[in-house]
Amino acid sequence: MMLLIAGTVHGQDTMHINLQQIHRPCDTGVVRTVAPQILSVYRGRAVDTQLVVETFTDTVLVTLIDNGTIDGDTVTLVVNGHVAYSSIGLSDRLRYFRIGMVKGQRNQIIMYAENLGQMPPNTALMRIYHSGKTELIYASSDYNKSFGLILQHRNLFIPPFMSVIPDKRKGQNAAPLFTFTSF
């Protein structure tokens, strides 16, 4: 692939784009997808969507840990129809994943079983950290069905009459006070 370069060579404008760079997760480690796809079947397996969670944050933190006997379970996280993290070995150690939400849309996370370990099905304890909340979810996937979760992103709207303006009174040693004003 080509590297992103823009400039002038022998009097002519040039630009080369590295397509591999464009489709990689961003530097912060956050996986972002476009055009949410809510799936009822993924790779020939039914998606058992068990929960719909409302969130206001642009990025959620997902943790996974094996729920039960550590038996070599391996899963893939699919976000909005795209593989976000593949071949995740579940163990007694937490695994952390940052997932970017498509604003104002329903976002789907699927836990797809790559294997069944020594004792089927694949079970995981999943935590979703978002909007100052934590969701604790018991997820299970096997060769017939995959676990699914919907995160409904809501844009946080503050009407103009609720705009926050700092109060600049003198003599205040504490944190700045705020007043609400209308326009």
Steps between C-alpha positions, in 0.01 A plus 500: 500500500608861448594748771296819547717770341392834362728749333644625175740305281641668190226763515212250521278442804513144628308303762530133593271337753582202717168313509629265768555798733146628444331173600708431813363574847594852606812561711306511827416132460132575439336289231255708298257378237264670260151413375366291788365162397275319746534130422273212595740248343880521486711241311207260491425520873198664660576811705320490835460870585420502869538859609456856376701763688463876455827697503604863458875439470683491169727216615423205726746280684426127481675246722485123458601220735421127487189428704546161659771245437802628307486256209656677201198690360581727204258767375483785250328834565300627203384863509231618258567209266880548491761293685644732764714260704568142391622183673468626857607231744279509809678436829498611862657833396290794386526597133423867416351632176399855403217527251386821333127557462337622182323808633122498514482140376449149634838329534528122524771295672508127423711244688571227243646165618817406309523174695317341791797439727495173694146550636236662276358759478732802511398706801631842589434765757475823301505846654401808301618834645306795356332827601629463857330158529612138495296221344583146617403242239531121489570412135487155344582390143532165326497361145122557469459852638703808584438744784380844390462836671356830369640833620259780404706819476310816590636845430514703818308818422522808721247762390633857465302622802692248716846620392751507781692825560773522768425733793800732536428639847809600693599358834398144420767248601300192405441361155337747259127548541270467202181680415235410248380769269243533224542677170 
